[in-house]
Amino acid sequence: ICQLYDHYFEYTASYFAVKKACRPIHVLYDPRNSEIRLANNTAQKLKSALVKAIVYNLKGEKIAEQKATVSVDATSAKSCFVLNKPTSNEMQFLRLEVVMDSKSVIENFYWLSDTDEQCLMLNNLPKAVLDIKQNVKIENKEIKVSVNIQNNTSHVSLLNKLKIKTTNGESILPVFFSDNYVSLVPGETKIITLSFENKPAYKNAVLSIESWNNETIRINLKNE
């Protein structure tokens, strides 16, 4: 359990990875054979799901794209296609997405190691500045926040960790997130919802976003 969250209920990245992997419908990459698979753990057949795979280089440039429309029986998984990655000695990023009825329903994100099976090239990842908007609602004993994160740069924004802190920098815990440690490809937008207990000491709480390739962003939460 300590690999998912600590004694104070602060989540690790593993918690959100496991949460995503356990979704009723899940799209995944198998590194053993480069297959893209769609898993349907529901009791209903999944019909005409459009599965997309897009590969980006370290500069954030789209270098490959594949897609297929598949149907998957209940409680089963199906291979959609074999990913044809461009030959390169460098790391690459892979974004998977499932579209149904013209609506994106799930996505997944991987970074693929270089030919030496290392990820040291991430240390030279170009900076990606994010646009952040937040909406705060106070409902009885709970503070609810919706955070809109936009990557309007031409680079991948990697591992953005959201935290709620007091004005003196102490972590407010527990906070319940819909998602966290999120990565965004160029032009992508994500909406993260979170909630925490409404206490007088948290009146001037601060949203902190720590990123792999951007300076930490701090925004005072305001009730709108």
PEQUI-V722424 format. One record per residue. RES is the residue in three letters. PHI is phi in degrees with one decimal (NA if undefined). Layout:
BEGIN
res = [RES,RES]
phi = [PHI,PHI]
END
This chain:
BEGIN
res = [ILE,CYS,GLN,LEU,TYR,ASP,HIS,TYR,PHE,GLU,TYR,THR,ALA,SER,TYR,PHE,ALA,VAL,LYS,LYS,ALA,CYS,ARG,PRO,ILE,HIS,VAL,LEU,TYR,ASP,PRO,ARG,ASN,SER,GLU,ILE,ARG,LEU,ALA,ASN,ASN,THR,ALA,GLN,LYS,LEU,LYS,SER,ALA,LEU,VAL,LYS,ALA,ILE,VAL,TYR,ASN,LEU,LYS,GLY,GLU,LYS,ILE,ALA,GLU,GLN,LYS,ALA,THR,VAL,SER,VAL,ASP,ALA,THR,SER,ALA,LYS,SER,CYS,PHE,VAL,LEU,ASN,LYS,PRO,THR,SER,ASN,GLU,MET,GLN,PHE,LEU,ARG,LEU,GLU,VAL,VAL,MET,ASP,SER,LYS,SER,VAL,ILE,GLU,ASN,PHE,TYR,TRP,LEU,SER,ASP,THR,ASP,GLU,GLN,CYS,LEU,MET,LEU,ASN,ASN,LEU,PRO,LYS,ALA,VAL,LEU,ASP,ILE,LYS,GLN,ASN,VAL,LYS,ILE,GLU,ASN,LYS,GLU,ILE,LYS,VAL,SER,VAL,ASN,ILE,GLN,ASN,ASN,THR,SER,HIS,VAL,SER,LEU,LEU,ASN,LYS,LEU,LYS,ILE,LYS,THR,THR,ASN,GLY,GLU,SER,ILE,LEU,PRO,VAL,PHE,PHE,SER,ASP,ASN,TYR,VAL,SER,LEU,VAL,PRO,GLY,GLU,THR,LYS,ILE,ILE,THR,LEU,SER,PHE,GLU,ASN,LYS,PRO,ALA,TYR,LYS,ASN,ALA,VAL,LEU,SER,ILE,GLU,SER,TRP,ASN,ASN,GLU,THR,ILE,ARG,ILE,ASN,LEU,LYS,ASN,GLU]
phi = [NA,-64.0,-78.9,-101.7,-157.9,-96.1,-62.0,-94.7,65.4,-92.0,-74.6,-99.9,-62.7,-60.8,-58.4,-75.1,-66.9,-66.9,-58.6,-68.5,-66.6,-94.5,-64.7,-57.6,-121.6,-142.4,-111.0,-145.0,-112.0,-100.9,-67.6,-70.0,-133.4,63.7,-79.1,-101.1,-122.1,-118.6,-104.3,-119.8,-98.8,-95.9,-91.1,-117.1,-66.3,-93.4,-111.2,50.4,-90.4,-88.9,-104.5,-118.5,-132.3,-124.8,-105.9,-119.9,-89.3,-66.4,-81.2,91.4,-84.5,-74.6,-117.0,-163.0,-150.0,-136.6,-156.4,-157.0,-101.8,-133.7,-120.6,-128.4,-63.3,-59.9,48.8,-151.2,-131.4,-140.9,-76.1,-90.8,-172.8,-93.7,-70.1,-98.6,-77.5,-60.9,-66.7,-160.7,-84.9,-94.2,-66.4,-141.0,-111.8,-127.8,-113.9,-108.7,-149.7,-119.0,-116.5,-134.8,53.8,64.2,-127.0,-70.7,-106.6,-148.8,-145.8,-148.6,-140.9,-131.7,-113.8,-103.6,-65.3,-77.9,-65.9,-91.7,58.2,-124.4,-125.0,-64.1,-65.6,-63.7,-66.3,-110.0,-65.6,-59.6,-67.4,-130.9,-85.0,-102.6,-100.9,-121.2,-129.0,-136.4,-130.3,-117.1,-130.2,-107.3,-122.1,54.5,-98.7,-132.4,-104.6,-114.7,-128.7,-112.1,-114.1,-98.7,-113.2,-120.9,-107.3,-93.8,-89.9,-97.9,-119.4,-75.6,-100.9,-107.3,49.7,-88.8,-104.2,-91.2,-140.4,-112.8,-131.5,-79.8,-64.8,-95.6,93.0,-80.2,-71.0,-94.0,-141.3,-80.7,-123.9,-105.4,-106.4,-73.9,-164.0,-164.6,52.3,-90.6,-116.7,-129.0,-80.4,-54.7,83.4,-86.7,-125.4,-129.4,-115.4,-111.2,-107.8,-149.7,-149.1,-155.8,-66.7,-86.6,-124.8,-55.3,-68.0,-99.9,-56.9,-110.5,-64.6,-121.2,-87.5,-114.0,-122.6,-97.3,-125.3,-64.4,-126.3,-160.2,-66.1,-62.2,-100.6,-127.2,-131.1,-71.2,-75.2,-125.0,-76.8,-108.9]
END
